[in-house]
């Protein structure tokens, strides 16, 4: 038998996306060779970025490829080889021969194939994700079509400032299963909801975070989640997730006295105290709904530092009416919701209610 016969053919480094997703923990590292900009938009969970072309290089090679693919490949090959050498010098020295990375790029496999080949020549047991990030993304989207329907969601509803997020956090600390959608979206879901110094993930990034979190949950146990509409800031929930929450038989309406609600709002939005003009600029979006005169009145209160009164008025005159109309449309079974109450947002009150909710038999 000659060395070219199938018996002596080396195993393919390629691994299909569905197989790779099921065995991500088996790899010692997940290496994303795309540019930093591509990586920032979304990437496989836990991936490290070893770009073989940086943002400017990728742009330059891409432009040249449109006029001369051959010249683009020549320049690209030199850049890729130089960058791979830099990554190997920076990272490979402490690794042993049994190191097993999963390598991927965007789709075509040229960038990931180059690094996989180099690592294989060293002797590492590297694998290359077939179809790259796009194949992974397709798998995540396919899983999310059906994954949420497998859970029993217990949905917390309630007016703005009623402590829903704090109750979720308390439930998690007590050992309950919790899905914090606003935490994943890095947004509180209103015109004021952007978190300071924390941008929202891209839509692709949000989908990955949601899929990753759902994979960690036990479908045999209840999952507590806060009521949300289809959009949280600029990201959209998968329709399957929205429908799974909407179809829940376990809906709770959380009530809290207005004074306690205002106190929680003052805590949640304290970052505006130092930047009242930013707060006022965001309120401009309400002119079409509430009228210019009313909005200017709220802006005047903010500029005067009267934060308690401005949040009280916003709560009663804008958030409460709009929220309840919206929620009734999203959750038709709201009329049958179980009423639960918090006296305030203190730890003892939250823990007491959390224990009560966890004791409810489903």
Secondary structure, 3 states (H helix, E strand, C coil): CCCCCHHHCCCCCEECHHHHHHCHHHCCEEEECCCHHHHHHCCCCCCEECCCCCHHHHHHHHHHHHHCHHHHHHHHHHHHHHHHHHHHHHHCCCCCCCCCEEEECCCCCHHHHHHHHHHHHHCCCCEEECCHHHHHHHHHHHHHHHHHHHCCEEEEEECCCCCHHHHHHHHHHCCCEEECHHHHHCECCCCCCECCCCCCCCHHHHHHHHHHHHHHCCCCCCEEEECCCCEECCEECCHHHHHHHHCCCEEEEEEECHHHHHHHHHHHCHHHCCCHHHHHHHHHHHHHHHCHHHHHHHHHHHHCCCHHHHHHHHHHHHHHHHHHHHHHHHCHHHHHCEEEEECCCCHHHHHHHHHHHHHCCC
